Amino acid sequence: MHPEAKARQIIDKKLTDSGWLLQDYKSEFNPAASLGVAVREFPTDSGPVDYMLFSVCDKLEQTIDQTLALSASLRQSILKKAFEGRLVPQDLNDEPAEKLLERIKAEKAAILAKQKQTRKRGRK
């Protein structure tokens, strides 16, 4: 047996023993076929390499980055719609925001005044 063929047998065995799925580029190239795919004679710009390793981790990292970017965009979109009042259907019977804020301010002032009176009585 030719030394290169013998070396390939040893490498193939080590890769399969380590959980890699072996494929030949010309006949069965499918990098998504397993969590780890070792492709023999993979073409590159400078010529074929003996083995090219494809891992699900590479794709997973790309998917995570894309998902994070999408979630940031969705968050901005949701906030924009919320501030525009378009996030949920509007109820015409709801109190206008200006009146609600005035009522909250008045209630807060009443609570603070009551607390102030309670403190004055406690000092006497």
A tleap script that builds the chain and sets N, CA, C and O, in Angstrom:
source leaprc.protein.ff14SB
mol = sequence {
  NMET HIE PRO GLU ALA LYS ALA ARG GLN ILE
  ILE ASP LYS LYS LEU THR ASP SER GLY TRP
  LEU LEU GLN ASP TYR LYS SER GLU PHE ASN
  PRO ALA ALA SER LEU GLY VAL ALA VAL ARG
  GLU PHE PRO THR ASP SER GLY PRO VAL ASP
  TYR MET LEU PHE SER VAL CYS ASP LYS LEU
  GLU GLN THR ILE ASP GLN THR LEU ALA LEU
  SER ALA SER LEU ARG GLN SER ILE LEU LYS
  LYS ALA PHE GLU GLY ARG LEU VAL PRO GLN
  ASP LEU ASN ASP GLU PRO ALA GLU LYS LEU
  LEU GLU ARG ILE LYS ALA GLU LYS ALA ALA
  ILE LEU ALA LYS GLN LYS GLN THR ARG LYS
  ARG GLY ARG CLYS
}
set mol.1.N position { 0.855 -1.181 0.000 }
set mol.1.CA position { 0.000 0.000 0.000 }
set mol.1.C position { 0.897 1.240 0.000 }
set mol.1.O position { 1.913 1.295 0.692 }
set mol.2.N position { 0.501 2.208 -0.778 }
set mol.2.CA position { 1.239 3.460 -0.905 }
set mol.2.C position { 1.209 4.193 0.444 }
set mol.2.O position { 0.180 4.157 1.118 }
set mol.3.N position { 2.288 4.851 0.862 }
set mol.3.CA position { 2.325 5.533 2.167 }
set mol.3.C position { 1.215 6.569 2.342 }
set mol.3.O position { 0.662 6.699 3.434 }
set mol.4.N position { 0.882 7.310 1.279 }
set mol.4.CA position { -0.180 8.313 1.400 }
set mol.4.C position { -1.532 7.641 1.633 }
set mol.4.O position { -2.329 8.139 2.428 }
set mol.5.N position { -1.801 6.554 0.977 }
set mol.5.CA position { -3.062 5.826 1.167 }
set mol.5.C position { -3.144 5.279 2.585 }
set mol.5.O position { -4.200 5.309 3.217 }
set mol.6.N position { -1.995 4.772 3.083 }
set mol.6.CA position { -1.959 4.253 4.455 }
set mol.6.C position { -2.230 5.390 5.458 }
set mol.6.O position { -2.971 5.215 6.425 }
set mol.7.N position { -1.617 6.549 5.208 }
set mol.7.CA position { -1.818 7.702 6.094 }
set mol.7.C position { -3.282 8.139 6.080 }
set mol.7.O position { -3.839 8.492 7.119 }
set mol.8.N position { -3.905 8.114 4.897 }
set mol.8.CA position { -5.315 8.491 4.806 }
set mol.8.C position { -6.196 7.518 5.590 }
set mol.8.O position { -7.160 7.939 6.230 }
set mol.9.N position { -5.884 6.250 5.548 }
set mol.9.CA position { -6.651 5.267 6.322 }
set mol.9.C position { -6.563 5.574 7.818 }
set mol.9.O position { -7.562 5.522 8.534 }
set mol.10.N position { -5.367 5.890 8.270 }
set mol.10.CA position { -5.163 6.205 9.685 }
set mol.10.C position { -5.931 7.477 10.064 }
set mol.10.O position { -6.596 7.530 11.098 }
set mol.11.N position { -5.827 8.493 9.213 }
set mol.11.CA position { -6.528 9.754 9.481 }
set mol.11.C position { -8.036 9.536 9.462 }
set mol.11.O position { -8.749 10.039 10.330 }
set mol.12.N position { -8.523 8.785 8.472 }
set mol.12.CA position { -9.964 8.491 8.396 }
set mol.12.C position { -10.450 7.819 9.672 }
set mol.12.O position { -11.496 8.183 10.209 }
set mol.13.N position { -9.703 6.851 10.153 }
set mol.13.CA position { -10.092 6.119 11.362 }
set mol.13.C position { -10.114 7.059 12.573 }
set mol.13.O position { -11.040 7.021 13.384 }
set mol.14.N position { -9.094 7.890 12.679 }
set mol.14.CA position { -9.048 8.815 13.812 }
set mol.14.C position { -10.212 9.813 13.765 }
set mol.14.O position { -10.793 10.143 14.799 }
set mol.15.N position { -10.542 10.284 12.581 }
set mol.15.CA position { -11.658 11.215 12.445 }
set mol.15.C position { -12.982 10.536 12.799 }
set mol.15.O position { -13.780 11.095 13.551 }
set mol.16.N position { -13.219 9.343 12.266 }
set mol.16.CA position { -14.482 8.650 12.564 }
set mol.16.C position { -14.547 8.254 14.031 }
set mol.16.O position { -15.616 8.327 14.639 }
set mol.17.N position { -13.428 7.838 14.613 }
set mol.17.CA position { -13.407 7.504 16.046 }
set mol.17.C position { -13.709 8.742 16.906 }
set mol.17.O position { -14.203 8.615 18.026 }
set mol.18.N position { -13.414 9.917 16.385 }
set mol.18.CA position { -13.651 11.166 17.115 }
set mol.18.C position { -15.051 11.727 16.856 }
set mol.18.O position { -15.399 12.783 17.385 }
set mol.19.N position { -15.847 11.039 16.056 }
set mol.19.CA position { -17.216 11.463 15.826 }
set mol.19.C position { -17.447 12.247 14.546 }
set mol.19.O position { -18.561 12.715 14.310 }
set mol.20.N position { -16.428 12.402 13.716 }
set mol.20.CA position { -16.593 13.130 12.459 }
set mol.20.C position { -17.199 12.206 11.406 }
set mol.20.O position { -16.874 11.020 11.351 }
set mol.21.N position { -18.076 12.751 10.577 }
set mol.21.CA position { -18.634 12.025 9.444 }
set mol.21.C position { -17.742 12.309 8.245 }
set mol.21.O position { -17.500 13.467 7.907 }
set mol.22.N position { -17.253 11.253 7.602 }
set mol.22.CA position { -16.372 11.415 6.442 }
set mol.22.C position { -17.189 11.471 5.159 }
set mol.22.O position { -18.141 10.712 4.977 }
set mol.23.N position { -16.803 12.379 4.279 }
set mol.23.CA position { -17.449 12.500 2.977 }
set mol.23.C position { -16.398 12.770 1.915 }
set mol.23.O position { -15.339 13.333 2.194 }
set mol.24.N position { -16.709 12.359 0.688 }
set mol.24.CA position { -15.885 12.725 -0.464 }
set mol.24.C position { -16.561 13.904 -1.143 }
set mol.24.O position { -17.763 13.862 -1.403 }
set mol.25.N position { -15.808 14.950 -1.433 }
set mol.25.CA position { -16.384 16.165 -1.993 }
set mol.25.C position { -17.122 15.885 -3.302 }
set mol.25.O position { -18.222 16.394 -3.516 }
set mol.26.N position { -16.530 15.090 -4.162 }
set mol.26.CA position { -17.093 14.870 -5.497 }
set mol.26.C position { -18.385 14.055 -5.475 }
set mol.26.O position { -19.228 14.221 -6.357 }
set mol.27.N position { -18.554 13.184 -4.490 }
set mol.27.CA position { -19.702 12.280 -4.544 }
set mol.27.C position { -20.776 12.531 -3.497 }
set mol.27.O position { -21.933 12.177 -3.722 }
set mol.28.N position { -20.434 13.126 -2.368 }
set mol.28.CA position { -21.438 13.208 -1.302 }
set mol.28.C position { -21.315 14.434 -0.405 }
set mol.28.O position { -21.593 14.340 0.790 }
set mol.29.N position { -20.918 15.547 -0.930 }
set mol.29.CA position { -20.689 16.736 -0.109 }
set mol.29.C position { -21.997 17.278 0.466 }
set mol.29.O position { -22.876 17.722 -0.273 }
set mol.30.N position { -22.112 17.236 1.805 }
set mol.30.CA position { -23.257 17.800 2.533 }
set mol.30.C position { -22.764 18.194 3.923 }
set mol.30.O position { -22.801 17.376 4.843 }
set mol.31.N position { -22.304 19.434 4.089 }
set mol.31.CA position { -21.730 19.840 5.366 }
set mol.31.C position { -22.732 19.852 6.524 }
set mol.31.O position { -22.330 19.927 7.685 }
set mol.32.N position { -24.039 19.778 6.218 }
set mol.32.CA position { -25.057 19.785 7.270 }
set mol.32.C position { -25.485 18.372 7.655 }
set mol.32.O position { -26.435 18.206 8.420 }
set mol.33.N position { -24.805 17.358 7.141 }
set mol.33.CA position { -25.216 15.973 7.379 }
set mol.33.C position { -24.969 15.512 8.809 }
set mol.33.O position { -25.557 14.524 9.247 }
set mol.34.N position { -24.115 16.207 9.536 }
set mol.34.CA position { -23.774 15.793 10.896 }
set mol.34.C position { -23.250 17.005 11.662 }
set mol.34.O position { -23.029 18.069 11.083 }
set mol.35.N position { -23.053 16.831 12.969 }
set mol.35.CA position { -22.503 17.922 13.780 }
set mol.35.C position { -21.081 18.267 13.352 }
set mol.35.O position { -20.657 19.418 13.460 }
set mol.36.N position { -20.352 17.274 12.868 }
set mol.36.CA position { -18.999 17.484 12.382 }
set mol.36.C position { -18.795 16.683 11.110 }
set mol.36.O position { -19.002 15.469 11.103 }
set mol.37.N position { -18.392 17.347 10.033 }
set mol.37.CA position { -18.212 16.677 8.742 }
set mol.37.C position { -16.791 16.935 8.261 }
set mol.37.O position { -16.340 18.079 8.195 }
set mol.38.N position { -16.090 15.846 7.924 }
set mol.38.CA position { -14.752 15.936 7.344 }
set mol.38.C position { -14.874 15.577 5.866 }
set mol.38.O position { -15.268 14.463 5.521 }
set mol.39.N position { -14.533 16.530 4.994 }
set mol.39.CA position { -14.682 16.325 3.554 }
set mol.39.C position { -13.303 16.133 2.936 }
set mol.39.O position { -12.413 16.970 3.084 }
set mol.40.N position { -13.149 15.006 2.238 }
set mol.40.CA position { -11.877 14.696 1.570 }
set mol.40.C position { -11.770 15.466 0.256 }
set mol.40.O position { -12.765 15.668 -0.439 }
set mol.41.N position { -10.548 15.894 -0.074 }
set mol.41.CA position { -10.242 16.555 -1.350 }
set mol.41.C position { -11.136 17.756 -1.605 }
set mol.41.O position { -11.742 17.887 -2.669 }
set mol.42.N position { -11.206 18.628 -0.610 }
set mol.42.CA position { -12.046 19.816 -0.732 }
set mol.42.C position { -11.305 20.882 -1.537 }
set mol.42.O position { -10.158 21.201 -1.221 }
set mol.43.N position { -11.951 21.449 -2.593 }
set mol.43.CA position { -11.261 22.443 -3.422 }
set mol.43.C position { -11.149 23.805 -2.727 }
set mol.43.O position { -12.076 24.257 -2.054 }
set mol.44.N position { -10.006 24.435 -2.907 }
set mol.44.CA position { -9.788 25.802 -2.421 }
set mol.44.C position { -9.157 26.608 -3.553 }
set mol.44.O position { -8.844 26.054 -4.607 }
set mol.45.N position { -8.969 27.892 -3.347 }
set mol.45.CA position { -8.353 28.741 -4.378 }
set mol.45.C position { -6.932 28.304 -4.713 }
set mol.45.O position { -6.471 28.488 -5.840 }
set mol.46.N position { -6.246 27.730 -3.745 }
set mol.46.CA position { -4.856 27.319 -3.978 }
set mol.46.C position { -4.732 25.822 -4.255 }
set mol.46.O position { -3.633 25.270 -4.215 }
set mol.47.N position { -5.851 25.171 -4.533 }
set mol.47.CA position { -5.829 23.733 -4.817 }
set mol.47.C position { -6.552 22.968 -3.727 }
set mol.47.O position { -6.868 23.529 -2.678 }
set mol.48.N position { -6.816 21.693 -3.965 }
set mol.48.CA position { -7.585 20.911 -2.989 }
set mol.48.C position { -6.787 20.642 -1.711 }
set mol.48.O position { -5.568 20.469 -1.738 }
set mol.49.N position { -7.509 20.613 -0.601 }
set mol.49.CA position { -6.896 20.216 0.667 }
set mol.49.C position { -7.303 18.773 0.937 }
set mol.49.O position { -8.358 18.325 0.488 }
set mol.50.N position { -6.476 18.059 1.661 }
set mol.50.CA position { -6.774 16.647 1.923 }
set mol.50.C position { -8.083 16.500 2.698 }
set mol.50.O position { -8.909 15.648 2.373 }
set mol.51.N position { -8.269 17.333 3.722 }
set mol.51.CA position { -9.488 17.279 4.543 }
set mol.51.C position { -9.919 18.699 4.893 }
set mol.51.O position { -9.100 19.534 5.277 }
set mol.52.N position { -11.209 18.958 4.756 }
set mol.52.CA position { -11.792 20.212 5.220 }
set mol.52.C position { -12.828 19.822 6.265 }
set mol.52.O position { -13.685 18.973 6.021 }
set mol.53.N position { -12.737 20.461 7.450 }
set mol.53.CA position { -13.644 20.124 8.545 }
set mol.53.C position { -14.731 21.183 8.668 }
set mol.53.O position { -14.454 22.381 8.722 }
set mol.54.N position { -15.973 20.712 8.709 }
set mol.54.CA position { -17.132 21.593 8.898 }
set mol.54.C position { -17.790 21.209 10.204 }
set mol.54.O position { -18.052 20.033 10.456 }
set mol.55.N position { -18.058 22.204 11.035 }
set mol.55.CA position { -18.652 21.949 12.348 }
set mol.55.C position { -19.939 22.747 12.501 }
set mol.55.O position { -20.063 23.862 11.993 }
set mol.56.N position { -20.888 22.158 13.206 }
set mol.56.CA position { -22.149 22.851 13.475 }
set mol.56.C position { -21.904 24.112 14.307 }
set mol.56.O position { -22.718 25.036 14.278 }
set mol.57.N position { -20.818 24.159 15.031 }
set mol.57.CA position { -20.505 25.344 15.854 }
set mol.57.C position { -20.328 26.586 14.985 }
set mol.57.O position { -20.713 27.686 15.380 }
set mol.58.N position { -19.742 26.405 13.798 }
set mol.58.CA position { -19.569 27.548 12.895 }
set mol.58.C position { -20.921 28.126 12.508 }
set mol.58.O position { -21.119 29.340 12.547 }
set mol.59.N position { -21.844 27.259 12.137 }
set mol.59.CA position { -23.188 27.689 11.735 }
set mol.59.C position { -23.952 28.237 12.937 }
set mol.59.O position { -24.696 29.210 12.814 }
set mol.60.N position { -23.768 27.616 14.092 }
set mol.60.CA position { -24.464 28.047 15.301 }
set mol.60.C position { -24.056 29.470 15.686 }
set mol.60.O position { -24.909 30.282 16.043 }
set mol.61.N position { -22.789 29.768 15.617 }
set mol.61.CA position { -22.311 31.115 15.943 }
set mol.61.C position { -22.918 32.148 14.997 }
set mol.61.O position { -23.328 33.225 15.430 }
set mol.62.N position { -22.974 31.825 13.722 }
set mol.62.CA position { -23.563 32.724 12.733 }
set mol.62.C position { -25.051 32.929 13.021 }
set mol.62.O position { -25.552 34.050 12.936 }
set mol.63.N position { -25.751 31.854 13.358 }
set mol.63.CA position { -27.183 31.942 13.663 }
set mol.63.C position { -27.422 32.799 14.898 }
set mol.63.O position { -28.356 33.601 14.922 }
set mol.64.N position { -26.595 32.640 15.918 }
set mol.64.CA position { -26.736 33.432 17.149 }
set mol.64.C position { -26.532 34.917 16.849 }
set mol.64.O position { -27.300 35.755 17.322 }
set mol.65.N position { -25.507 35.244 16.069 }
set mol.65.CA position { -25.250 36.645 15.726 }
set mol.65.C position { -26.428 37.252 14.961 }
set mol.65.O position { -26.836 38.381 15.232 }
set mol.66.N position { -26.970 36.493 14.001 }
set mol.66.CA position { -28.107 36.989 13.226 }
set mol.66.C position { -29.334 37.172 14.116 }
set mol.66.O position { -30.066 38.151 13.975 }
set mol.67.N position { -29.556 36.237 15.027 }
set mol.67.CA position { -30.717 36.310 15.918 }
set mol.67.C position { -30.604 37.490 16.871 }
set mol.67.O position { -31.598 38.168 17.131 }
set mol.68.N position { -29.412 37.748 17.395 }
set mol.68.CA position { -29.215 38.902 18.273 }
set mol.68.C position { -29.482 40.213 17.542 }
set mol.68.O position { -30.098 41.124 18.094 }
set mol.69.N position { -29.019 40.302 16.308 }
set mol.69.CA position { -29.266 41.510 15.516 }
set mol.69.C position { -30.761 41.678 15.251 }
set mol.69.O position { -31.292 42.786 15.324 }
set mol.70.N position { -31.429 40.580 14.947 }
set mol.70.CA position { -32.870 40.639 14.702 }
set mol.70.C position { -33.630 41.033 15.959 }
set mol.70.O position { -34.572 41.823 15.889 }
set mol.71.N position { -33.234 40.492 17.109 }
set mol.71.CA position { -33.944 40.819 18.349 }
set mol.71.C position { -33.779 42.294 18.708 }
set mol.71.O position { -34.717 42.912 19.212 }
set mol.72.N position { -32.621 42.856 18.461 }
set mol.72.CA position { -32.414 44.288 18.724 }
set mol.72.C position { -33.316 45.124 17.822 }
set mol.72.O position { -33.898 46.116 18.260 }
set mol.73.N position { -33.426 44.722 16.580 }
set mol.73.CA position { -34.288 45.423 15.634 }
set mol.73.C position { -35.760 45.304 16.034 }
set mol.73.O position { -36.507 46.279 15.965 }
set mol.74.N position { -36.171 44.111 16.451 }
set mol.74.CA position { -37.555 43.906 16.873 }
set mol.74.C position { -37.880 44.713 18.123 }
set mol.74.O position { -38.978 45.257 18.246 }
set mol.75.N position { -36.938 44.793 19.043 }
set mol.75.CA position { -37.146 45.571 20.270 }
set mol.75.C position { -37.415 47.035 19.924 }
set mol.75.O position { -38.337 47.648 20.462 }
set mol.76.N position { -36.607 47.586 19.027 }
set mol.76.CA position { -36.800 48.980 18.616 }
set mol.76.C position { -38.160 49.166 17.952 }
set mol.76.O position { -38.841 50.164 18.187 }
set mol.77.N position { -38.548 48.206 17.125 }
set mol.77.CA position { -39.834 48.278 16.436 }
set mol.77.C position { -41.000 48.229 17.426 }
set mol.77.O position { -41.973 48.970 17.284 }
set mol.78.N position { -40.897 47.358 18.424 }
set mol.78.CA position { -41.955 47.239 19.437 }
set mol.78.C position { -42.063 48.528 20.247 }
set mol.78.O position { -43.166 49.019 20.491 }
set mol.79.N position { -40.925 49.076 20.663 }
set mol.79.CA position { -40.944 50.330 21.426 }
set mol.79.C position { -41.549 51.467 20.603 }
set mol.79.O position { -42.328 52.268 21.120 }
set mol.80.N position { -41.192 51.533 19.342 }
set mol.80.CA position { -41.721 52.588 18.468 }
set mol.80.C position { -43.247 52.470 18.380 }
set mol.80.O position { -43.960 53.464 18.516 }
set mol.81.N position { -43.737 51.255 18.154 }
set mol.81.CA position { -45.187 51.060 18.048 }
set mol.81.C position { -45.881 51.366 19.373 }
set mol.81.O position { -46.984 51.913 19.386 }
set mol.82.N position { -45.240 51.014 20.480 }
set mol.82.CA position { -45.831 51.287 21.791 }
set mol.82.C position { -45.973 52.789 22.007 }
set mol.82.O position { -47.019 53.246 22.468 }
set mol.83.N position { -44.935 53.566 21.680 }
set mol.83.CA position { -44.997 55.011 21.869 }
set mol.83.C position { -45.960 55.680 20.899 }
set mol.83.O position { -46.483 56.757 21.181 }
set mol.84.N position { -46.191 55.046 19.764 }
set mol.84.CA position { -47.147 55.586 18.798 }
set mol.84.C position { -48.576 55.161 19.115 }
set mol.84.O position { -49.522 55.616 18.472 }
set mol.85.N position { -48.731 54.284 20.113 }
set mol.85.CA position { -50.063 53.806 20.482 }
set mol.85.C position { -50.607 52.773 19.517 }
set mol.85.O position { -51.820 52.584 19.428 }
set mol.86.N position { -49.717 52.097 18.787 }
set mol.86.CA position { -50.158 51.120 17.798 }
set mol.86.C position { -49.843 49.680 18.204 }
set mol.86.O position { -49.991 48.761 17.398 }
set mol.87.N position { -49.413 49.485 19.438 }
set mol.87.CA position { -49.040 48.140 19.870 }
set mol.87.C position { -50.264 47.287 20.178 }
set mol.87.O position { -50.285 46.091 19.889 }
set mol.88.N position { -51.277 47.903 20.762 }
set mol.88.CA position { -52.529 47.206 21.068 }
set mol.88.C position { -53.684 48.060 20.557 }
set mol.88.O position { -53.531 49.268 20.375 }
set mol.89.N position { -54.826 47.447 20.326 }
set mol.89.CA position { -55.980 48.248 19.891 }
set mol.89.C position { -56.325 49.302 20.940 }
set mol.89.O position { -56.259 49.040 22.141 }
set mol.90.N position { -56.688 50.479 20.482 }
set mol.90.CA position { -56.994 51.579 21.390 }
set mol.90.C position { -58.467 51.513 21.812 }
set mol.90.O position { -59.355 51.270 20.995 }
set mol.91.N position { -58.695 51.733 23.096 }
set mol.91.CA position { -60.051 51.771 23.651 }
set mol.91.C position { -60.446 53.236 23.793 }
set mol.91.O position { -59.817 53.986 24.540 }
set mol.92.N position { -61.489 53.638 23.075 }
set mol.92.CA position { -61.910 55.044 23.115 }
set mol.92.C position { -62.416 55.459 24.485 }
set mol.92.O position { -62.495 56.653 24.776 }
set mol.93.N position { -62.760 54.494 25.335 }
set mol.93.CA position { -63.221 54.796 26.688 }
set mol.93.C position { -62.066 55.037 27.659 }
set mol.93.O position { -62.283 55.478 28.787 }
set mol.94.N position { -60.835 54.746 27.217 }
set mol.94.CA position { -59.670 54.978 28.083 }
set mol.94.C position { -59.476 56.467 28.319 }
set mol.94.O position { -59.764 57.305 27.464 }
set mol.95.N position { -58.981 56.758 29.505 }
set mol.95.CA position { -58.666 58.132 29.879 }
set mol.95.C position { -57.476 58.611 29.038 }
set mol.95.O position { -56.511 57.865 28.873 }
set mol.96.N position { -57.523 59.834 28.507 }
set mol.96.CA position { -56.369 60.342 27.749 }
set mol.96.C position { -55.126 60.400 28.642 }
set mol.96.O position { -55.230 60.594 29.853 }
set mol.97.N position { -53.979 60.234 28.043 }
set mol.97.CA position { -52.718 60.200 28.791 }
set mol.97.C position { -52.497 61.474 29.600 }
set mol.97.O position { -52.016 61.413 30.732 }
set mol.98.N position { -52.846 62.635 29.024 }
set mol.98.CA position { -52.635 63.896 29.731 }
set mol.98.C position { -53.422 63.929 31.043 }
set mol.98.O position { -52.909 64.347 32.080 }
set mol.99.N position { -54.691 63.475 30.975 }
set mol.99.CA position { -55.530 63.482 32.182 }
set mol.99.C position { -55.029 62.458 33.192 }
set mol.99.O position { -55.052 62.708 34.397 }
set mol.100.N position { -54.579 61.311 32.704 }
set mol.100.CA position { -54.029 60.291 33.599 }
set mol.100.C position { -52.811 60.839 34.337 }
set mol.100.O position { -52.677 60.652 35.546 }
set mol.101.N position { -51.931 61.511 33.614 }
set mol.101.CA position { -50.736 62.083 34.247 }
set mol.101.C position { -51.108 63.159 35.272 }
set mol.101.O position { -50.507 63.230 36.344 }
set mol.102.N position { -52.093 63.990 34.944 }
set mol.102.CA position { -52.547 65.008 35.897 }
set mol.102.C position { -53.100 64.350 37.165 }
set mol.102.O position { -52.816 64.799 38.276 }
set mol.103.N position { -53.892 63.284 36.994 }
set mol.103.CA position { -54.477 62.587 38.141 }
set mol.103.C position { -53.387 61.947 38.998 }
set mol.103.O position { -53.451 62.001 40.226 }
set mol.104.N position { -52.397 61.348 38.361 }
set mol.104.CA position { -51.285 60.730 39.105 }
set mol.104.C position { -50.524 61.792 39.886 }
set mol.104.O position { -50.172 61.587 41.047 }
set mol.105.N position { -50.273 62.930 39.240 }
set mol.105.CA position { -49.548 64.025 39.899 }
set mol.105.C position { -50.328 64.536 41.111 }
set mol.105.O position { -49.747 64.797 42.164 }
set mol.106.N position { -51.640 64.676 40.959 }
set mol.106.CA position { -52.480 65.160 42.074 }
set mol.106.C position { -52.489 64.140 43.213 }
set mol.106.O position { -52.400 64.511 44.383 }
set mol.107.N position { -52.598 62.846 42.867 }
set mol.107.CA position { -52.596 61.806 43.906 }
set mol.107.C position { -51.258 61.776 44.644 }
set mol.107.O position { -51.220 61.597 45.861 }
set mol.108.N position { -50.181 61.947 43.918 }
set mol.108.CA position { -48.858 61.962 44.537 }
set mol.108.C position { -48.719 63.154 45.483 }
set mol.108.O position { -48.200 63.027 46.592 }
set mol.109.N position { -49.188 64.306 45.027 }
set mol.109.CA position { -49.118 65.501 45.862 }
set mol.109.C position { -49.939 65.313 47.145 }
set mol.109.O position { -49.512 65.731 48.221 }
set mol.110.N position { -51.110 64.689 47.031 }
set mol.110.CA position { -51.958 64.439 48.203 }
set mol.110.C position { -51.270 63.485 49.172 }
set mol.110.O position { -51.324 63.698 50.384 }
set mol.111.N position { -50.637 62.459 48.672 }
set mol.111.CA position { -49.923 61.487 49.524 }
set mol.111.C position { -48.773 62.175 50.243 }
set mol.111.O position { -48.576 61.971 51.441 }
set mol.112.N position { -48.004 62.995 49.511 }
set mol.112.CA position { -46.870 63.703 50.118 }
set mol.112.C position { -47.343 64.686 51.184 }
set mol.112.O position { -46.716 64.816 52.235 }
set mol.113.N position { -48.451 65.378 50.912 }
set mol.113.CA position { -48.994 66.325 51.894 }
set mol.113.C position { -49.434 65.594 53.154 }
set mol.113.O position { -49.197 66.061 54.268 }
set mol.114.N position { -50.076 64.445 52.971 }
set mol.114.CA position { -50.531 63.654 54.114 }
set mol.114.C position { -49.336 63.151 54.932 }
set mol.114.O position { -49.373 63.164 56.162 }
set mol.115.N position { -48.287 62.712 54.250 }
set mol.115.CA position { -47.081 62.248 54.950 }
set mol.115.C position { -46.444 63.404 55.722 }
set mol.115.O position { -45.965 63.217 56.841 }
set mol.116.N position { -46.440 64.582 55.131 }
set mol.116.CA position { -45.852 65.756 55.769 }
set mol.116.C position { -46.622 66.112 57.046 }
set mol.116.O position { -46.017 66.440 58.068 }
set mol.117.N position { -47.961 66.046 56.984 }
set mol.117.CA position { -48.791 66.329 58.156 }
set mol.117.C position { -48.545 65.298 59.249 }
set mol.117.O position { -48.479 65.643 60.429 }
set mol.118.N position { -48.408 64.031 58.859 }
set mol.118.CA position { -48.165 62.962 59.835 }
set mol.118.C position { -46.834 63.188 60.541 }
set mol.118.O position { -46.733 62.965 61.748 }
set mol.119.N position { -45.820 63.623 59.817 }
set mol.119.CA position { -44.514 63.883 60.412 }
set mol.119.C position { -44.575 65.067 61.391 }
set mol.119.O position { -43.938 65.045 62.444 }
set mol.120.N position { -45.350 66.098 61.027 }
set mol.120.CA position { -45.467 67.280 61.904 }
set mol.120.C position { -46.148 66.890 63.208 }
set mol.120.O position { -45.739 67.348 64.275 }
set mol.121.N position { -47.177 66.056 63.143 }
set mol.121.CA position { -47.866 65.611 64.374 }
set mol.121.C position { -46.943 64.761 65.235 }
set mol.121.O position { -47.023 64.807 66.463 }
set mol.122.N position { -46.067 63.986 64.604 }
set mol.122.CA position { -45.166 63.113 65.358 }
set mol.122.C position { -44.098 63.883 66.096 }
set mol.122.O position { -43.535 63.359 67.057 }
set mol.123.N position { -43.790 65.111 65.690 }
set mol.123.CA position { -42.758 65.918 66.342 }
set mol.123.C position { -43.279 66.631 67.586 }
set mol.123.O position { -42.492 66.952 68.476 }
set mol.124.N position { -44.534 66.879 67.667 }
set mol.124.CA position { -45.110 67.635 68.791 }
set mol.124.C position { -45.118 66.860 70.063 }
set mol.124.O position { -45.571 67.364 71.091 }
savepdb mol mol.pdb
quit
